[in-house]
């Protein structure tokens, strides 16, 4: 009922306010220390909370403060994340040039620290930037993202990387390559038993089967075996 919903909202708002107070105290403590990594972490985490509660202007200030703490990714372990989150906000606001610049800086930080999770994320974002203007560069970033996922040795990341590559080929009407990429993604999805992504891939393959016709489709998938070199 209405009263119950009101109580739920009060509880959520209360928890957010408690979290905000705790992050503020953590930031105040970090400011008294000379630990740049601790201070960068405090600014980033407080910014993330503000970001998640739609207080983007204040979140931007915290992300920038995190970056100002230290521009050395080995000293400031939240540097890349701060750049990436700033890029996301700028992109949402239509400031694509600034967003691209921030993603490039995040990429530099992740390369320095060999942060493959961050590299996978940024390569995927950069690929989408160039999808319309430079298809070759867009594809190169997708391949870089796949290699980062493989270095992570995370099956879901690898599956998603192949799924993105399959979608790229699908949009280019390169059906054989799209099918191969989707089947590679399915190979890893089946290992993880991820039903949601499995349905996505099967939907795409079904669409290609209709487009190509059953006989031609069967010829394309016949004898497929995942090859890690692909």
PyMOL commands that set and color helices and strands:
alter all, ss='L'
color gray80, all
select helices_A, chain A and resi 2-31+36-52+56-69+79-92+96-113+116-129+135-152+155-171+175-192+195-212+214-221
alter helices_A, ss='H'
color red, helices_A
deselect
rebuild
show_as cartoon
